[in-house]
Amino acid sequence: MRILLAFLTVLNFAFALSELPSCEPDKERVSTCYDEASGRIKEPFKFELLKLSEFKGQNVSGWLASEKLDGVRAYWDGQNLRSRKGKILSAPAEFTALMPPFAIDGELYTKRGEFENIQSVVMDKTPDALAWSEIKFHIFDVPDAQGGLLARLENLQKFLDKNPKSSEKIVIIKQTALKDNAQLEKILDEIIAAGGEGVVLREPNAPYERGRSQNALKYKKFNDAECVVVAHKAGQGKFSGLLGSVVCENLSDKKRFKIGSGFSDEQRANPPKIGSVITYKYQNLTAKGLPRFPVFLHVRKD
């Protein structure tokens, strides 16, 4: 009887392990997972990408600068194209077939001012091959490669040299070495004048870091943030019968405030739904920690 009970205990444990998800990299979030190779239960896996910190005037001489593209963040893990939160994107086979067998991080992008169109195409669960044909994957890092940033990007360039067809969809974002902060200001002014969003600054010798990094900074004339729409306020005067403003709750500190500018007539007629997450820009914070001059940018769908 003891032998039978011991056998059943082992059998039940094996069955329990079989019910646990495997620790494959295509799992977005796993509460507990079982690694068949080692026979061990592993800690929870969390999908996380490099996150930019704010530039605050520090000396960035010798750093690398590039345009901050207003596209949709994406991560190719060697098998799947993922959103910034780890969800698998439904890209056409013609697109993914041109990707490398290693991880790359960047922005799905067409041109300036096209964020909402890009987002609509990329987040569609039924991929439109024609719409995707306009999109390219602009790469700013090769996470698993060795060396500094330029050395990591060189790994991707070697792949593109050997696979020229992939260059139709993969673009390495140009990196400019900064002599001083004055050059940074000049680059930012040129980008803003051309309708761009801002500059990304990278410490050239730093490794790829998952999570918020002080070696990767963003610099814009305006700050931006995200909030949840909690209410609509009716418009008056020329906006009578339309949206006047939305009441938003910041994702970071839960503070509430109104956003009344930045909406097109179409968006005022069909405002962002309550519960949706929107991105807005603002000049700075008030003494109470509220955004000064908030302006609606777009609805986030990822």
N, C-alpha and C positions, 0 to 999 in steps of 0.2 A: 504493500500500500504506500509506504514512504517513497519508494522508487517511482511509483505512478504519480504521486503528488509533485515530486521534484520535476518529473518530465512535463507535467501540465504547467508548472510555474515557468519553466524555460520556454515552453511553447507559447504561453500567453505573453511573455516579455518580447519574444521574437515577433509575434503578431502586432504588438503595440508599436514596435520599431517600424514595422512595415507600413503602419498607418501614418507615420511622420513624414512630412515632405523631405525630399533630398536637399542637400545644400548646393544646388546648382545655381550658377550666377544669374539665371533668368528668373529667379524668384524675387519679386519686388520687396516683400516683407515677409519674414518667416518667424513665427513665434518660437518654435523649436525645430531643429532639423537633424537628420541622421546621416552621417557620413559613412557610406558603405566601405570605403577604402580603409579607414582607420577603425571602424566599428564603434565610433564614439558619437554621443549626442553633443552637438555643437551649440554654441551660444547663438542668440538671435542675430540674423543678418539684416542690416539696414542699408538700403540703396542711398548713396549720398555722393554728390558731385562737388567740385570746387566751387566755392562761393566767394564773391568779391566783397571786400571791405571798402569803406569810403576813403577817398583821398582827402587828407586834411592838411595839405601844404608841406608835407615832409620832403626832404631832399631826395629826388629820384634820379639824380645823375647816374648814368650807366644802366638804368632800367630800360626795358623794352616797352614801346607804346604801339597800340593798334587801335583802329576805330572800333567802338562798341556798337555792334550791329543790332538793330532792332528787329531781330528775327525770333524764331522759336528754338529754344535751347534743346539740343538733342545729344544723345550719347549712343554710339555704336559699340556694342560690347564684344564684337567678333562674330556674333550670330544674329542679334536682334537690334533694331533701332528703338531707342527708348526716349521717353520724355524726361524732363528734369526731375520728376518724381518717381521714375523707374517704370512707368507703364509702357508696354510694348506698343509702338506706333504701327499703324497699318500702311506701310509704305509698299509701293508696287515692287514686284520681283525684279523688274528692269532696273530699279534704283538700288536695291540691296545687293544685287549681283555684282555691282561695281565697288562695293565696300571691301576694305582689307580684312585679313584674318586676325586682326588685333584691334584693340580698343582705340577709338578716337572721340574727342569731345569738341563740340562746336555749335554753330547756329545754322538752322535751316532758313535760307534767306533768298530773296530775289533782288530787291532794291529798296532804297529808303522810302519810308512812308507806306509800306505794304504789309505791316504787321498783321492786321485783321484778316486780310486775304490769305496770307501764309498760314496763319493759325487755323482758318476754316478748312484749308486743304489738308493740312497735316493731321488735324484731329478727327477728320472724317474716318469712320470705321470701315467704310467701303472706299478704298483708294481710287482716285480718278487719275489714271495714267497721264492723261493730257495735261491736267492741272499740275501734276507733279513734275512734268517735263520742264517747267519754268524754274523749279527750285533746285538750288545747289547747296551742298553741305560745306559750310565755311569753317575750317578747323583751326582752333587755337591751342590744342594740346594733344599729345599722345601719351595718355596716363601711365602706361606700363613700361614705356621705353626708358632707357638709362640716360644719365647725363642731365645737363641743363635744358632749358626750354628749346633753344635753337637746335641742340643735338637731338632732342626728342622729335622735333618737327622734321629734321633731316631723315629720320627713319621713314616717315610718311612720304617724303619726297622721293626716296629711293624706290618705294613701292609704286609711286605714280610713274616714275621713269620706266619701270619694267612693265607697267600696265597703263599705257597711255589712254586707253578707253575710259579708265576710271577718272581721269582728269576732266571729263565732261561733267561730272557730278561732284567732285571733291576739289575744293579750293583751299589752299593754305593761306590763312590771313597774314598779310604783310606786317612784319614787326620792325619798328624803327628804334635804333639805339639812341637814347637821349644824351645830349651833351650836358644839358642843365635844365632847370625848371622853366627858363624862358622859352626854350624850344618846345616844351610841353604846352605852354600857353598858346604858342603860335599854331601848333598842330590842332589843338582844341578849337581855336577860332576858325580855322579853315574847315574843319569838319562841321561845325555848327552853321557856318555860312552856306555850306553845301546841302544843308537839310539833315545832317546827321545827328546822332544822339549824344555822343560823348567819346571818351577815351578809356581804354583798358590799359593798366600799367602792370607789368610783371617783373619781378626780380629774376634776372636771367639764370641764376644758378640754383634757384629753389626747385625742389621736386614738386610733382603734382600732389596737391594736398586735398583730401576730401573734407568738406566742411568749410567754415569761414576761415579765410587766410589773410594774413597781414602782408603776404608777399604777392598778392594779386588785388589790385585796387581799381575802382571805377571813379572817373572824374567827369562831372557834368556841370553845366551852368545851373541846372535845377536838380533837386533830389527827387527820387521817386519812391513809392511804397505801395502796398496793397491793403485793401480794406473790404469788408463785407457790407453789401447794401442791406440796410435794415428798414428803410422807409423811403417813400416818395413824397415830395412836396409839390403841390400844384403850382403851375406857372401863372404869372399875372401879366397884364399888358400885352405885348406882342407874343408872349408865350402862353396866353390864356388858352386853356384846354389842352395844354401840353405839359411836359415835365418842367418844373422850375429848378428843382435841385434834388439830390439824393442825400439821405442821411446815412453816413457810413460809420462803421466801427473798425478801427485799426486792428489788423491781425496781431500786431506786436504788443500793444499795451491796452487794447480794448476801449480806448478813448473814442468818443463819438463827435462828429462834426459834419458840416454840410459841404457838398461840392455842387456848384451851380454853373460852372463854365467848362468849356471844352466839348460840349455835346453838339452834334449836328442836329438839324431839324428832324431828320429821320430818327435819330436816337432819342430825341425829346418825345416824338410820337410813339416810339416803342422803346421805352427806357430799360436799362439793365434790370433783370428780375431781382426781386427781393431774395436774398440768400446767395446771390452771385458774387464772385470775387472780382473786383475791378482794380486796375492799376491807375494811379494818379501821380502827378508831379506837383511839387511845391517849392517855394523859395527857401524857407527856413522854418524853424519852430518858434511859436510864441512863448512867453514866460510860463504859460500853463501847459506847454508841451504839445500844443495843437498845430497842425500844419498851416502856414501862412500862404494865402493865395493858392489853394489847391485847384488843380485843373484835371479834369477827366481825360484819360488817355485811351483806354480800351478795356474790354472785358477779358478776363483770363479764362481759358477753357481747359487748361491742363492741371 
